[in-house]
Amino acid sequence: MKSHEEDEFRAFVESRRRGLVNTAYLLCGDRDDAEDLTQATLVKVYGAWSRVASRDDRDAYVRRILINTNVSRHRRRRVAHFLTDRLPDRAGPDSTADLAGRGVLVAALGRLPAGRRAAVVLRYWEDRSESEVAKILGCKIGTVRSQAHRGLAQLRKDPQLADLIPYQAVSPSLHDTEVRSWPTTAPH
């Protein structure tokens, strides 16, 4: 790699690394695994930088590599990892502690199939448009819509998320059931 390409790659990594780690964390549910996933993704990006640099939307291309690397990691895994709502003891203040229920939400995301999880994370957590998500995942917008819809439906039915999902009861004279509404944007 030439010197100017290496500088361009470094600048890209410095500006995008935090976002990639956050997305990786939501995909795998563990901070250490997220760091490893991001590192493996950046190694692949470095090896293909000339191809990545020529893309119109580098971010979408790199996120696609991140998601594919995560899917490949799951296929190779022989021992199952289970997400938990308990965080390990940390020496300093945990920035995620400000978000009540984050561990429960991450565990629920971990129970979604990989395609639904990727669609929900990219669409609602990262607040990307359907067309951006379709481009990142390499699929049609309809697929993004159906995967996100099914993922949200599965999350709504998750009993461990019942306390986190705001709802309002509808008058019994109008309906016999409760209506639950899902937030339109993800907490950051």
Stockholm file with secondary structure:
# STOCKHOLM 1.0

chainA/1-188         MKSHEEDEFRAFVESRRRGLVNTAYLLCGDRDDAEDLTQATLVKVYGAWSRVASRDDRDAYVRRILINTNVSRHRRRRVAHFLTDRLPDRAGPDSTADLAGRGVLVAALGRLPAGRRAAVVLRYWEDRSESEVAKILGCKIGTVRSQAHRGLAQLRKDPQLADLIPYQAVSPSLHDTEVRSWPTTAPH
#=GR chainA/1-188 SS CCHHHHHHHHHHHHHHHHHHHHHHHHHHSCHHHHHHHHHHHHHHHHHTHHHHHTSSCHHHHHHHHHHHHHHHHHHHCCSCCCCCSCCCCCSSCCGGGGSTTHHHHHHHHHTSCHHHHHHHIIIIISCCCHHHHHHHHTSCHHHHHHHHHHHHHHHHHCGGGTTTSCEECCCTTTCSSCEECCCSSCCC
#=GC SS_cons         CCHHHHHHHHHHHHHHHHHHHHHHHHHHSCHHHHHHHHHHHHHHHHHTHHHHHTSSCHHHHHHHHHHHHHHHHHHHCCSCCCCCSCCCCCSSCCGGGGSTTHHHHHHHHHTSCHHHHHHHIIIIISCCCHHHHHHHHTSCHHHHHHHHHHHHHHHHHCGGGTTTSCEECCCTTTCSSCEECCCSSCCC
//
